[in-house]
């Protein structure tokens, strides 16, 4: 190929376009990795929140049971301050409807 021919110019142009596309690919890949890392962090937070929710529920049930069994008014008051009422018959906690704006959840015996 001649240095000034049309074939040479096409090859240089294609090489330039290829080089530009390589840089675009590297940039997009880097952004994709950072977005994926953020998504992974959010998913981990969601998974941990679910686990903590289970622990919190078990803790509230244990406190409610202790408040009923031991007739502990301090624990009962603490639960009421946090929007949890206790069913005196079963000792099962329920959300207080006045503070949350919702109806209490179905109560299960401990």
DRENTITOR-24018 format. One line per 5 residues: their letters; for each residue x, y, z of N, C-alpha, C. Coordinates in nm, 2 decimals. Layout:
// DRENTITOR-24018
a) X:Y:Z:X:Y:Z:X:Y:Z | ...
END
This chain:
// DRENTITOR-24018
xxxxx) 0.08:-0.12:0.00:0.00:0.00:0.00:0.09:0.12:0.00 | 0.04:0.22:-0.07:0.11:0.35:-0.07:0.08:0.43:0.05 | 0.17:0.51:0.09:0.15:0.59:0.21:0.04:0.70:0.19 | 0.01:0.73:0.07:-0.08:0.84:0.04:-0.21:0.79:-0.03 | -0.23:0.66:-0.04:-0.34:0.60:-0.11:-0.47:0.60:-0.03
xxxxx) -0.58:0.57:-0.09:-0.71:0.57:-0.02:-0.71:0.44:0.07 | -0.65:0.33:0.04:-0.65:0.22:0.12:-0.58:0.24:0.25 | -0.47:0.32:0.24:-0.39:0.35:0.36:-0.47:0.44:0.46 | -0.54:0.53:0.40:-0.62:0.63:0.48:-0.74:0.55:0.55 | -0.80:0.46:0.48:-0.91:0.38:0.54:-0.85:0.30:0.66
xxxxx) -0.73:0.24:0.64:-0.67:0.16:0.74:-0.64:0.24:0.87 | -0.59:0.36:0.85:-0.56:0.45:0.96:-0.68:0.50:1.03 | -0.79:0.52:0.95:-0.92:0.56:1.01:-0.97:0.45:1.09 | -0.97:0.33:1.04:-1.02:0.21:1.11:-0.94:0.19:1.24 | -0.81:0.21:1.23:-0.72:0.19:1.35:-0.76:0.29:1.45
xxxxx) -0.78:0.42:1.41:-0.82:0.52:1.50:-0.95:0.49:1.57 | -1.05:0.45:1.49:-1.18:0.42:1.55:-1.17:0.30:1.65 | -1.08:0.20:1.61:-1.06:0.09:1.70:-1.00:0.14:1.83 | -0.91:0.22:1.83:-0.84:0.28:1.95:-0.94:0.36:2.03 | -1.02:0.43:1.97:-1.13:0.51:2.04:-1.22:0.41:2.11
xxxxx) -1.27:0.31:2.04:-1.36:0.21:2.09:-1.30:0.14:2.21 | -1.17:0.11:2.21:-1.10:0.05:2.32:-1.11:0.14:2.45 | -1.08:0.27:2.43:-1.09:0.36:2.54:-1.24:0.37:2.59 | -1.33:0.37:2.51:-1.47:0.37:2.55:-1.51:0.25:2.62 | -1.46:0.13:2.57:-1.49:0.01:2.64:-1.43:0.00:2.78
xxxxx) -1.30:0.05:2.80:-1.24:0.06:2.93:-1.31:0.15:3.02 | -1.36:0.26:2.97:-1.43:0.36:3.06:-1.57:0.30:3.10 | -1.64:0.23:3.01:-1.77:0.17:3.04:-1.75:0.06:3.14 | -1.65:-0.02:3.12:-1.62:-0.13:3.21:-1.59:-0.08:3.35 | -1.51:0.02:3.36:-1.48:0.08:3.49:-1.61:0.13:3.56
xxxxx) -1.69:0.20:3.49:-1.82:0.25:3.55:-1.91:0.13:3.59 | -1.91:0.03:3.50:-1.99:-0.09:3.53:-1.95:-0.16:3.66 | -1.82:-0.17:3.68:-1.77:-0.23:3.81:-1.81:-0.15:3.93 | -1.80:-0.01:3.92:-1.84:0.07:4.03:-1.99:0.06:4.06 | -2.07:0.05:3.96:-2.21:0.04:3.98:-2.24:-0.10:4.04
xxxxx) -2.18:-0.20:3.99:-2.20:-0.34:4.04:-2.16:-0.34:4.19 | -2.05:-0.28:4.23:-2.01:-0.27:4.37:-2.11:-0.21:4.45 | -2.17:-0.10:4.41:-2.28:-0.03:4.48:-2.40:-0.12:4.49 | -2.44:-0.19:4.39:-2.55:-0.28:4.40:-2.52:-0.39:4.50 | -2.40:-0.44:4.50:-2.36:-0.55:4.59:-2.37:-0.50:4.74
xxxxx) -2.33:-0.37:4.76:-2.34:-0.32:4.90:-2.49:-0.30:4.94 | -2.57:-0.26:4.85:-2.71:-0.24:4.88:-2.78:-0.38:4.91 | -2.74:-0.48:4.83:-2.80:-0.61:4.85:-2.76:-0.67:4.98 | -2.63:-0.65:5.02:-2.58:-0.69:5.15:-2.66:-0.62:5.26 | -2.69:-0.49:5.25:-2.76:-0.42:5.35:-2.91:-0.48:5.36
xxxxx) -2.97:-0.51:5.25:-3.10:-0.57:5.25:-3.10:-0.70:5.32 | -3.01:-0.78:5.28:-3.00:-0.92:5.35:-2.97:-0.91:5.50 | -2.89:-0.81:5.54:-2.86:-0.80:5.68:-2.99:-0.74:5.75 | -3.06:-0.65:5.69:-3.18:-0.60:5.74:-3.29:-0.71:5.77 | -3.30:-0.80:5.68:-3.39:-0.91:5.70:-3.35:-0.99:5.82
xxxxx) -3.22:-1.02:5.83:-3.17:-1.10:5.95:-3.19:-1.02:6.08 | -3.17:-0.89:6.08:-3.19:-0.81:6.20:-3.33:-0.81:6.23 | -3.42:-0.81:6.13:-3.56:-0.80:6.16:-3.61:-0.93:6.23 | -3.55:-1.04:6.19:-3.58:-1.17:6.26:-3.53:-1.16:6.41 | -3.41:-1.11:6.43:-3.36:-1.10:6.56:-3.44:-1.01:6.65
xxxxx) -3.48:-0.89:6.59:-3.56:-0.80:6.66:-3.70:-0.86:6.70 | -3.76:-0.93:6.61:-3.89:-1.00:6.64:-3.87:-1.09:6.76 | -3.77:-1.17:6.75:-3.74:-1.27:6.86:-3.71:-1.20:6.99 | -3.64:-1.09:6.99:-3.61:-1.01:7.11:-3.74:-0.95:7.17 | -3.82:-0.90:7.08:-3.95:-0.84:7.13:-4.04:-0.94:7.19
xxxxx) -4.04:-1.06:7.13:-4.12:-1.17:7.18:-4.07:-1.22:7.32 | -3.94:-1.22:7.33:-3.88:-1.26:7.46:-3.91:-1.16:7.57 | -3.90:-1.03:7.53:-3.93:-0.93:7.63:-4.07:-0.93:7.67 | -4.16:-0.95:7.57:-4.30:-0.96:7.61:-4.34:-1.07:7.70 | -4.28:-1.19:7.67:-4.30:-1.31:7.75:-4.24:-1.28:7.89
xxxxx) -4.13:-1.22:7.90:-4.07:-1.19:8.03:-4.16:-1.09:8.11 | -4.21:-0.99:8.04:-4.30:-0.89:8.10:-4.42:-0.96:8.16 | -4.48:-1.05:8.08:-4.60:-1.12:8.13:-4.57:-1.22:8.24 | -4.47:-1.30:8.22:-4.44:-1.40:8.32:-4.39:-1.35:8.45 | -4.31:-1.24:8.45:-4.25:-1.18:8.57:-4.34:-1.07:8.62
xxxxx) -4.44:-1.03:8.55:-4.52:-0.91:8.58:-4.44:-0.79:8.60 | -4.35:-0.77:8.50:-4.25:-0.66:8.50:-4.31:-0.54:8.43 | -4.35:-0.44:8.51:-4.41:-0.32:8.45:-4.31:-0.23:8.37 | -4.18:-0.24:8.41:-4.08:-0.16:8.34:-4.06:-0.20:8.20 | -4.06:-0.33:8.18:-4.04:-0.39:8.04:-4.17:-0.36:7.96
xxxxx) -4.28:-0.37:8.03:-4.41:-0.35:7.96:-4.41:-0.20:7.91 | -4.37:-0.11:8.00:-4.37:0.03:7.96:-4.27:0.06:7.85 | -4.15:-0.01:7.86:-4.05:0.01:7.75:-4.11:-0.03:7.62 | -4.18:-0.14:7.61:-4.24:-0.19:7.49:-4.35:-0.10:7.44 | -4.43:-0.05:7.53:-4.54:0.05:7.50:-4.48:0.18:7.44
xxxxx) -4.37:0.22:7.50:-4.30:0.34:7.45:-4.25:0.33:7.30 | -4.23:0.20:7.27:-4.18:0.18:7.13:-4.29:0.12:7.04 | -4.42:0.14:7.08:-4.53:0.11:7.00:-4.57:-0.04:7.00 | -4.53:-0.11:7.10:-4.56:-0.25:7.11:-4.65:-0.28:7.23 | -4.77:-0.34:7.20:-4.86:-0.37:7.31:-4.85:-0.52:7.33
xxxxx) -4.89:-0.57:7.45:-4.88:-0.71:7.49:-5.02:-0.76:7.51 | -5.04:-0.88:7.45:-5.17:-0.95:7.48:-5.15:-1.02:7.61 | -5.22:-0.98:7.71:-5.20:-1.04:7.85:-5.23:-1.19:7.85 | -5.31:-1.24:7.77:-5.35:-1.38:7.77:-5.23:-1.47:7.72 | -5.18:-1.43:7.60:-5.07:-1.51:7.54:-4.93:-1.45:7.56
xxxxx) -4.92:-1.33:7.59:-4.79:-1.27:7.61:-4.73:-1.23:7.47 | -4.81:-1.24:7.37:-4.76:-1.21:7.23:-4.76:-1.06:7.21 | -4.65:-1.00:7.15:-4.65:-0.86:7.13:-4.73:-0.83:7.00 | -4.78:-0.71:6.99:-4.84:-0.66:6.87:-4.81:-0.51:6.86 | -4.81:-0.45:6.74:-4.79:-0.31:6.72:-4.91:-0.23:6.77
xxxxx) -4.89:-0.12:6.84:-5.00:-0.04:6.88:-5.06:0.03:6.77 | -5.19:0.02:6.74:-5.25:0.08:6.62:-5.25:0.23:6.63 | -5.25:0.29:6.75:-5.26:0.44:6.76:-5.13:0.50:6.71 | -5.02:0.44:6.74:-4.89:0.50:6.71:-4.84:0.47:6.57 | -4.88:0.36:6.51:-4.83:0.32:6.38:-4.93:0.36:6.27
xxxxx) -5.06:0.38:6.30:-5.16:0.41:6.20:-5.21:0.28:6.13 | -5.17:0.17:6.17:-5.21:0.04:6.11:-5.28:-0.04:6.21 | -5.35:-0.14:6.17:-5.41:-0.24:6.25:-5.30:-0.33:6.31 | -5.32:-0.39:6.43:-5.22:-0.48:6.48:-5.21:-0.61:6.40 | -5.09:-0.66:6.39:-5.07:-0.78:6.32:-5.14:-0.90:6.39
xxxxx) -5.16:-1.01:6.32:-5.22:-1.13:6.38:-5.13:-1.18:6.48 | -5.18:-1.20:6.60:-5.09:-1.25:6.71:-5.08:-1.40:6.71 | -4.96:-1.44:6.73:-4.93:-1.59:6.74:-4.88:-1.61:6.88 | -4.92:-1.72:6.94:-4.87:-1.76:7.07:-4.72:-1.79:7.07 | -4.65:-1.75:7.17:-4.50:-1.77:7.17:-4.46:-1.92:7.16
END
